[in-house]
Amino acid sequence: MRSSAKGEFAHRKASELFHVDFHEFMRKEADYTNYELASEFGLTLRDVRKLKKQLFRS
């Protein structure tokens, strides 16, 4: 069976997205800027925007 990065991404649990704990991210989201969130969780600014978009959808 073939596997790809896109396939693995689709089968990951939502809580494992970007290896970030969503509950902690949501707590800090209200108080921190995107730059501070990125440095806190070791993400890029683009990844922070993706996480926020993902949280808004769910």
C-alpha positions in Angstrom: 0.0 0.0 0.0 1.3 3.4 -0.9 1.5 6.2 1.5 2.2 9.9 1.1 2.6 12.9 3.3 -0.9 14.1 2.3 -2.3 10.7 3.2 -0.6 10.6 6.6 -1.8 14.2 7.3 -5.4 13.2 6.5 -5.3 10.2 8.9 -3.7 12.0 11.8 -5.9 12.8 14.8 -6.9 16.5 15.0 -5.1 16.9 18.3 -1.8 15.9 16.7 -2.0 18.7 14.1 1.4 20.5 14.1 2.2 18.6 17.3 0.4 21.3 19.3 -2.0 20.8 22.2 -5.1 22.6 21.0 -6.4 23.4 24.5 -3.2 25.2 25.4 -3.2 27.0 22.1 -6.8 28.2 22.6 -6.0 29.4 26.1 -3.0 31.5 24.9 -4.6 32.6 21.7 -6.7 35.3 23.3 -3.7 36.9 25.1 -0.8 36.4 22.7 -0.1 37.8 19.2 0.5 35.5 16.3 4.3 36.1 16.5 4.3 35.2 20.2 2.2 32.1 19.6 4.6 31.1 16.8 7.6 31.4 19.0 5.9 29.7 22.0 5.0 26.6 20.1 7.9 26.5 17.6 5.7 27.2 14.6 5.9 29.6 11.7 3.4 32.5 11.4 1.8 30.6 8.5 1.3 27.6 10.7 -0.3 29.8 13.4 -2.8 31.2 10.8 -3.6 27.6 9.7 -4.2 26.5 13.2 -6.5 29.4 13.9 -8.4 28.7 10.7 -8.7 25.0 11.6 -10.0 25.8 15.1 -12.5 28.2 13.7 -13.9 25.5 11.3 -14.3 22.9 14.0 
